[in-house]
Amino acid sequence: MTALDAAFYDRPVLEVARDLVGCTVRHGGTAGVIVETEAYHHSEPACHAYVGLTPRTATLYGPPGIAYLYRSYGIHALLNAVCEPEGEGAAVLIRALEPLDGIAEMRARRGPHLRVEELCSGPGKLTQALGIGLDLNGTSLADGPVRFGPPAARPAVELAVGPRVGITKAVDLPWRFCAAGSRHVSRPWPPGHRDTLAA
């Protein structure tokens, strides 16, 4: 799989968050198409980097194109792509994938009873499905164990845009981007996305 290079991530985080929708993520024998992202920047309080440079946030302030992984609610590892020039503190959270390869392996990790659209429909679900853990924090997304690739061969993605979910600060920023019409997007769906599915 051709990987996205560091220059792809060395841009404003909102641009990268939009452009990652439709790209691919691969880890081992599992892979999926990104259908949902959220942008985070050190200038707003929902971003971990808002507090400045600490041992926890050092990866966020690192070079563009590396993985930032952290544990959410003491359970899930969440996958982020570090963006903007080194020292800026910005990343894109990968919120949902449409499974491509290794679906049997994903079901073995997540549950054999789950429908395909439930396997990676959330940031904690997708890391569990792909077997991505905190040990991969700081690794390259170009040539590391987790690799981000260019868009899959399919029609151009139409985006539904809305506020980020699961946060209590900067809740009104429209920094969540979803592939309109995809049933693999996490709940709650943004309003425009719901309208597309109902059409």
Secondary structure as the mmCIF struct_conf table of DSSP 4:
data_model
#
loop_
_struct_conf.conf_type_id
_struct_conf.id
_struct_conf.beg_label_comp_id
_struct_conf.beg_label_asym_id
_struct_conf.beg_label_seq_id
_struct_conf.end_label_comp_id
_struct_conf.end_label_asym_id
_struct_conf.end_label_seq_id
HELX_LH_PP_P HELX_LH_PP_P1 THR A 2 LEU A 4
HELX_RH_AL_P HELX_RH_AL_P1 ALA A 6 TYR A 9
BEND BEND1 ASP A 10 ARG A 11
HELX_RH_AL_P HELX_RH_AL_P2 VAL A 13 LEU A 20
TURN_TY1_P TURN_TY1_P1 VAL A 21 GLY A 22
STRN STRN1 THR A 24 HIS A 27
TURN_TY1_P TURN_TY1_P2 GLY A 28 GLY A 29
STRN STRN2 THR A 30 HIS A 41
TURN_TY1_P TURN_TY1_P3 HIS A 42 SER A 43
BEND BEND2 GLU A 44 GLU A 44
TURN_TY1_P TURN_TY1_P4 PRO A 45 ALA A 46
BEND BEND3 CYS A 47 CYS A 47
HELX_RH_3T_P HELX_RH_3T_P1 HIS A 48 VAL A 51
BEND BEND4 LEU A 53 LEU A 53
TURN_TY1_P TURN_TY1_P5 PRO A 55 TYR A 61
BEND BEND5 GLY A 62 GLY A 62
TURN_TY1_P TURN_TY1_P6 PRO A 64 GLY A 65
STRN STRN3 ILE A 66 ILE A 66
STRN STRN4 ALA A 67 SER A 72
TURN_TY1_P TURN_TY1_P7 TYR A 73 ILE A 75
STRN STRN5 HIS A 76 VAL A 82
BEND BEND6 GLU A 84 PRO A 85
TURN_TY1_P TURN_TY1_P8 GLU A 86 GLY A 87
BEND BEND7 GLU A 88 GLU A 88
STRN STRN6 ALA A 90 ASP A 101
HELX_RH_AL_P HELX_RH_AL_P3 ILE A 103 ARG A 110
TURN_TY1_P TURN_TY1_P9 PRO A 112 HIS A 113
HELX_RH_AL_P HELX_RH_AL_P4 VAL A 116 LEU A 119
BEND BEND8 CYS A 120 GLY A 122
HELX_RH_AL_P HELX_RH_AL_P5 PRO A 123 LEU A 130
TURN_TY1_P TURN_TY1_P10 GLY A 131 GLY A 131
HELX_RH_3T_P HELX_RH_3T_P2 LEU A 134 LEU A 136
TURN_TY1_P TURN_TY1_P11 ASN A 137 GLY A 138
STRN STRN7 SER A 140 SER A 140
TURN_TY1_P TURN_TY1_P12 LEU A 141 ASP A 143
BEND BEND9 GLY A 144 PRO A 145
STRN STRN8 VAL A 146 GLY A 149
HELX_LH_PP_P HELX_LH_PP_P2 PRO A 150 ALA A 152
BEND BEND10 ALA A 153 PRO A 155
HELX_LH_PP_P HELX_LH_PP_P3 ALA A 156 GLU A 158
STRN STRN9 LEU A 159 GLY A 162
BEND BEND11 VAL A 165 GLY A 166
BEND BEND12 THR A 168 ALA A 170
TURN_TY1_P TURN_TY1_P13 VAL A 171 ASP A 172
STRN STRN10 ARG A 176 ALA A 179
TURN_TY1_P TURN_TY1_P14 ALA A 180 GLY A 181
TURN_TY1_P TURN_TY1_P15 ARG A 183 HIS A 184
BEND BEND13 VAL A 185 VAL A 185
HELX_LH_PP_P HELX_LH_PP_P4 SER A 186 SER A 186
BEND BEND14 ARG A 187 PRO A 188
HELX_LH_PP_P HELX_LH_PP_P5 TRP A 189 PRO A 190
HELX_RH_AL_P HELX_RH_AL_P6 PRO A 191 ALA A 198
#
